[in-house]
Amino acid sequence: MFLYDLTNQDQVTAAYTACRELIVETAKAGFGEYRAHLDAMDLVADQYDFNGHAMRRFTQKLKDAIDPAGILAPGKQGIWPAAHRP
């Protein structure tokens, strides 16, 4: 948990930067995030990179099969519908 003053832009920026750095550094140590803020979901999903992001490819296939129009929670947990993938 990060505590900071929402009215102090320097603290807000520092907290978000620290959070992103910790996500990457803890992944290097073998730890994964269980839940993430909306702003960090794509970054967290990027850390699960075993076998060329096999888990992401699997969940994308499920997403495309279940929700081909991509209207149910697009981007949730880093899983984007086919039309919105980078």
PyMOL commands that set and color helices and strands:
alter all, ss='L'
color gray80, all
select helices_A, chain A and resi 9-28+38-47+50-66+76-78+82-84
alter helices_A, ss='H'
color red, helices_A
deselect
rebuild
show_as cartoon
